[in-house]
């Protein structure tokens, strides 16, 4: 049986919680890497869901439950990514409104 991938960000961001007295650029690089990996995983979930729905439409599979699980995982991971984007945009807008 195929193991279910962790779609939470906790596994990706654990390295960022305890910086090892490294420069800010290093932390930014780790964040960028974690974000890039998360986007790649969301993309993979979307591709797997598309493939599962194509198989069901073509009648190649009879396991509707696994296909629905893949579709829901892709939906949830995409919603999470959209919320992360929204929070990042809100934070940027808040910073831009600050008076210096």
C-alpha positions in Angstrom: 0.0 0.0 0.0 1.3 3.4 -0.9 2.1 5.7 2.0 0.1 8.9 2.3 2.3 12.0 2.0 2.2 14.5 4.8 0.4 17.5 3.4 1.0 19.7 6.4 3.8 22.3 6.4 5.1 21.1 9.8 7.4 18.6 8.3 8.8 21.1 5.9 9.2 24.0 8.3 10.8 22.1 11.2 14.3 23.1 10.1 13.3 26.7 10.4 12.1 26.6 14.0 15.6 26.3 15.5 18.1 28.4 13.6 21.8 27.5 14.2 23.1 31.0 14.6 23.2 31.3 10.8 22.9 34.5 8.8 19.5 35.8 7.7 20.2 34.8 4.1 20.6 31.2 5.1 17.3 31.2 6.9 15.7 32.9 3.9 17.2 30.2 1.7 15.7 27.4 3.9 12.3 29.1 3.8 12.5 29.4 0.0 13.5 25.8 -0.3 10.7 24.7 2.0 8.2 26.8 0.0 9.5 25.4 -3.2 9.2 21.8 -2.0 5.7 22.4 -0.7 4.6 23.9 -4.1 6.1 20.8 -5.8 4.2 18.5 -3.5 0.9 20.4 -4.2 1.6 20.1 -7.9 2.3 16.3 -7.6 -1.0 15.9 -5.6 -2.9 17.8 -8.4 -1.3 15.6 -11.1 -2.1 12.4 -9.2 -5.7 13.6 -8.8 -6.0 14.4 -12.5 -4.6 11.0 -13.4 -7.1 9.3 -11.0 -10.0 11.2 -12.4 -8.9 10.3 -16.0 -8.7 6.6 -15.0 -12.2 6.7 -13.6 -13.6 8.5 -16.6 -12.0 6.0 -18.9 -13.2 3.0 -16.8 -9.7 1.8 -16.2 -10.1 1.5 -12.5 -12.9 0.4 -10.2 -11.4 1.7 -7.0 -13.4 4.9 -6.6 -12.5 5.3 -3.0 -8.7 5.8 -3.7 -9.5 8.2 -6.5 -11.7 10.3 -4.3 -9.1 10.3 -1.5 -6.5 11.6 -4.1 -9.0 14.3 -5.2 -9.7 15.4 -1.7 -5.9 15.5 -0.8 -5.3 17.6 -3.8 -8.2 19.9 -3.0 -7.1 20.4 0.6 -3.4 21.0 -0.3 -4.4 23.5 -2.9 -6.7 25.3 -0.4 -3.8 25.4 2.1 -1.4 26.9 -0.5 -4.0 29.5 -1.5 -4.4 30.5 2.2 -0.6 30.7 2.6 -0.5 33.0 -0.5 -3.2 35.2 0.9 -1.5 35.5 4.3 1.8 36.4 2.6 0.1 39.1 0.5 -1.6 40.5 3.6 1.7 40.6 5.4 3.3 42.4 2.5 0.5 44.9 2.3 0.7 45.5 6.0 4.5 46.1 5.7 3.9 48.5 2.8 1.4 50.5 4.9 3.9 51.0 7.7 5.3 54.5 8.1 9.0 54.9 8.3 
